[in-house]
Amino acid sequence: MINDDNINECPYRINEPYPPVRVVGPNPVYACSMLGNIASIISEMSDIVRYSYIAVVTKPKYSWISKCFHDVSIVEMYHLNIFSELALLLGADPRLWVCSEKHPQWWSPSFISYPRELRALVEESIKAEKAAIRKYSKEARNIRDTNIVAILNRIIRDEEHHLQIFNEIYRQI
């Protein structure tokens, strides 16, 4: 089980504590952003499913790659939990859905492509990390709650670390 104590020992996250999960107060706009970080196409849920899939399909031939993606998925689960707590504090129900004008849109496994070729799997992961970094960086520039910005910036550093790891895997294969 992952918790605040052993997440800090994980080599797939940077060695820096996460800021406390708190907000200035409820904010529906920021809540929608956090829901998007939980369950949109570019989201922690999408990355968890993607990396779990990669861990399973690479295990028979590439156990070291499998273990890496499994462990990165655990860090992404931690991020999912942080964004879920933020969404709740901001006034949203932290389900696997995103805000929409008419009705919430649910996260879907169709958000993930499922290539079987190793290079394609790693390439997709590199693209996903770059997209998350862009998305979270934009949010950090636009959100005025310093608590949320600190958390976003901390999570960005983990995502940058994952990008480095995936780029190295790509070079090795």
Beta strands, then each sheet from edge to edge (+ up, - down):
strand 1: 97-98
strand 2: 105-106
sheet 1: 1+ 2-
end
